Every structure is written in C-alpha cells, then in structure tokens.
C-alpha cells in the first residue's frame, strides 16, 4: 500500500462548531478516500453477513481488530465487527490504538474534537474521556497526529452504527504492566453498566514467515483467550513479539476481567500471505470478541 502524504499535524479549527477537526490520515492509503468507494468496500467485506443491530447494548463488551490496509486485514476486521453488531448497538466506543510513532505519553488520550472520515464526522465523547484521565492516562493530543491505528477502525463503526458515533481515542505504548492494569481498571470503573464497546486495535506478528508468525500468534492468542494478561505481557517481553498493540490488548483484557466480560472468542485469524500468496514475510491479523453472560 502506498503511504499517504499529509501534513504532519492534520488539525484545523472549525469556528462553526468550536471543535478541532482531525482530517483523515489513512484515507486513500489504508482504505478508500471517498464516501461511495469506502461504503462499497466495507459492504463487500461484510458480504451477506452484514448484521444490523436491532437492540442497544446495555453493558460493555470488547473487541480486538486489526488495522492494516483493508485489502489485507479487512476481512478479519469485518468478522469481528459482525460479532459486535450481533451483540447490539454500542452507545459509544473506546478505541485503544497502538502507538507506532513514539509521540505523546505512554498512554495518551484526546478529550475533545471531531475525527473526520469519508463517512462523516465522529465526535469524541468528551464527558467520558475526561473521566478517564488519571496518573496513567494523560491528555496528549500530539500522540494522534500521525497515528493510523485508531482511525482505520472508525469507518467500520460508522458504517454499522452511524457516522456520528461518539468515541474516545487512546493511544498506547508498552509501559510497565502495572500501569496498563491501572489504566484498564480506571476504564472499567468509568464504563461499568454502560452499553458500549472497548476496541483494541492491533496487528499481530510482523515480517516473519507464515508458519513462524502463525505459531507465535497462536501462543499469544491462547493467553488472550484465557484472559491471562500477565502471561500475555510476559510473552511479549520474553519473546520480543512484534504485536504492535500489545499494550492496548493488556488494557482491554484488564477491562474484561474487571467487568466479568470473561468470554473471549477467536473469530478469525489470517496473515497477509493468505492475501498476497507470498508467505515468506507476513503480518498476522486476528479478531477476538469479549462478552459475558449478560450479553446473551
């Protein structure tokens, strides 16, 4: 996929809404850059499996979804979002993205503004975002200026649940395990009993042969499915795994454990080699859903 050339800080001030508007960075590179083409591509990714949520979520759930270009990871992401829609329509989303740039704090949050995609403008859920600021979660808008991992999730949410779905963007590095756990507990405290989704945006193993990538990812996924957050974190460190959203996944696992959203299901797994046919150096993609007995 070609890299999209955009200004380093894609912000402008909208005097009509008195909000910062974040223009899309990934449109035209990771996903189509116009509304019709983007809608058609997402529709094709869902195919006949598109689910229209009939009820509104009354309790949080979770999802791990990949963030590569849609031709590569889109089918895996669509499987995850179909499962989310089957649980109900979220009132809001918290998107925990990877931090590929090193900008901002170890766990950065943005508390106001609007993020634009070709499907429309999604507002930040400011009230919820302000509740999440803590010693571990810092307001640091600069972390999002060049980061694509959160943005690429928005069109799926907008396609299924409306372009103006409120969300909270959080960009996550890999700080000490205790800080990730404390951030997860803070999020769980704020959203308990509220109907929304926490999404960890992450690809899995990068640039290994298909067989090795699949084996490494299976080890990591087994720990995720067991909700073994400490074991997953130690595996990342000890095996030097290249799972770019590892910190985001630990936070999501902590939220799931704290709220007893403790049924984790692997919905889909593939590598880029399944798309390109070149299995010599691949990236792994997985979609995993977290729900509980309250979701039915």
N, C-alpha and C positions, 0 to 999 in steps of 0.2 A: 504494500500500500504506500502511496506517495505521502510524504509529510506535508501537512498543510502549513502554508506560510501565513502567519498572522502577527499582528503586533504582540510584543511580549506581555503587555497588560491590556487585555481586551475589555476595558471598562469605559463606559461613558455615563454621564449624569443625565438622567431623564427628568427634566423640570416639570413635566406634567404629573408624574407620579411621585416625584421626590424620592425616587429609589435609584440605586445603582443598577444598571442593566449589564449583565455579563453576556457578551456576544459569544456565540459558539466557536470553540477552537477546533473541534473534531469534525464538524460538518464538511463534507466534501472529501474527507480522508477516511475516517473510520466508518462513517455512514453517509448516505446521500445528502446533498446540500440543499435540496428544495423539498417543499412540503409533499408534493404529489409523489415524487420518486421515493421519499423516505416512507410514506404511508404504504406505498405498494410493496416496498421491500420487507417491511415488518409484517404486513399481511401475508406475504409469501412465506416468511419464516414460520409463522403460526400455521399456515395452511388451513386444513379443515378442523384443526384442533383449537382454533381460537375460541376462548371461553369468555362470555360476557358475565361479569359478576352480578348476581341478582340480589345479593344481600350485602350489607355493610359490615365490615369486620368490627367486632366488639372487644377484641383482645389482641395484643401484639403477636405477630409471627415474624419469621426470619427467612432470609434467602441469601445464598451465595451465588453470584452470577459473574461470568467473565466479561472482560472489557476490551477485547481485541476488535479488529475490524469486523463488521457484521458478516462479510462473506466467510470468515474463518470461525468466529465463535458465536455468531448469531443464532444458529440452530440450537446450541446448548442453552444460550440465554433464553430463547423463546420457550423452551421446555420448562425452565424454572418459572418464568412469568405466567405460563399457563397454569401451573400448580398454584401460584399465588392467587390468580383470578378465581380458581375453583374454591378457595377458602373464603373469598368475599372481597369487597371493595375497600381498600385502605383509605382512611381519612387523611393520612399523612404518610410520608416516608422519611426515614433517616438513612442516608446513603453514606456508608463508611468506605471511602476510597483509599487506594494505595497512594503513596507519595513517591513518584518517580523522579522528582526534581531536587529534593532536599531543601526546598523553600519552606519557610514557616516554622512552627513549633512541632515537637514530636507528635502531638495530637492537636490539630488545628480545626477550628470551627468558624463558619461565617454566619453572622446573626441577622443580616438584613439584605435586601436586594431582590432581584429577579434574574433568573437564568433563562436565556433565550435559546430555543432550538427551532428548526424549521416548522415544528408542530405548534409552536406558541411559546408563551412566557409562563414559567413555573415560579411562583413566589417562594421565598424562604419563609418557613413557619417561625417567625421571629420570637413569639412568646415561648415556644418550645425550645428554640435554640438558646435563648438567654437562660433558661432553667438548667441547661447542660454545662454551662461554664463552671469550671472548678479548677482545682490545683493541677489536674491532669489535662483538662480540655481548655485550650486557650483560644481566644478570638485572634485570628491571624489570617486576614483575607489574602495576603500575599501568597499563601500556600496553594491557592487555587488558580493562580494567574496562568500557569502553563500546564495544568494537570487535566488529563482527559478521562481518568478512570471513573469519576462521578458523572460527568456529562453524558457519557455513552449509555448510561442506564436510564436517563430521563425520557428519551423517546419511547421506550417500551412502556414506562409508566403512563406517559401522556396518551399513547395510542389506546391503552386499555381503560384508563380511568379518568381521562380528561386532561387537556393541556395545562390547566391551572392547578394541578395537584400540588398542595403545599409540601415542602420537603426541607430537610436540614442537611447541608453538606458538611462532612467531617473528613479531613484528610489525615491519614495515619501512617507514621513511620513504624519502626520496630523498637520502641523504648523498652525498659525493663518490664518483665512480666507483671509485676505488682502494679505498675502504672496502667497497663492495659486492663487489668482486672478492676481497678478502682474506677476507670472510665466506664467500663461495662456496667458496674453496679450503679453508677450515677445515672446512666441512661435508663436502666431498668427501673430505678426509683421514680424517674420522671414520667415514664410511659405506662406504668402498671395500670391495668384495667382500661387502657385506651386502645382503640382499634386502628392500628397502623402496622407498617412493616419496617423492619431494620434490614438493610441490604448491605452485605459485604461484597464490594466489587474487587474481584481478584482473578488473575490468571494463575495457572499452576506452574509446573516445571518449565523452564525456558531453555531452549537451544541444546537439548540432549537428543540422542537417537530415540526413536519412538518407543522401543522396548524398555530402555532405561527410564525414560520420562514416565511411562505408564507404571512401572514398578515403584518409583519414588512417590508418585502421586497416590498410588494405592495405599502406601504406608501412611501418608498424611491424611488421606480421606478416612481411613479406618479410625484414626484418632478423633477426627471431627465427628464421625457418626457415633462414636462412644462418648461424645462431649467431654473428652479428655483434653481440656485446654492446656494444662501444664505439659502433658506429654506431647501435644502438638507443638507448643512453643519450643520445648527442648529439642524436638526433632528438627525444627527449622535451624536452630543454632548448631547442633551437633553435626548435622549432615550438610550444612551450608546450602539449604534448599533455596531455590530461586522463585519461591511463591511470593509474588510482589505485594499481595495484600495480606500477608501473614498476620500483621498487627490488627488489621480490620477484622479478620476472621476470629482472632482471640477475643476481641471485644464482643463480637456477635455471639460467640459461644458462651461468654460470661452472661450476657443478657438472657440467653436461652436457659441457662442453668438457674439463674436467679429467679426467673419468672415461671419456671417449670414448663417452659415450651421445649420439652425434652425429647421429642420425637424427631430425629434427623433422618432424612431420606435422600439418598443419592438418586437424582432423577436422570442425569445424563452425564456422560464423560466422553470426550474425544480429544484428539490432538490436531494441530494444523496439518499434519501429514495425511490425515483422513480426507482433507480437502484438496491439498496440492498433489498428493501422491509421492512427495519427497519425504521420506521418513528418516533421513539422515540427521536432521536437526529440526526439532519440533517445539511447539509450545502446547501445554496441556490446558484443557478447559473443563470445568465441572459446574454443574448446577445442583445445589443441595438446599432442600427446604426444611425449615424448623417450624414445627407446630406442636400443639398439645391437645389433650382430650377435650378442651373447651371448644376447639375448632371443629369437632365432629369427626 
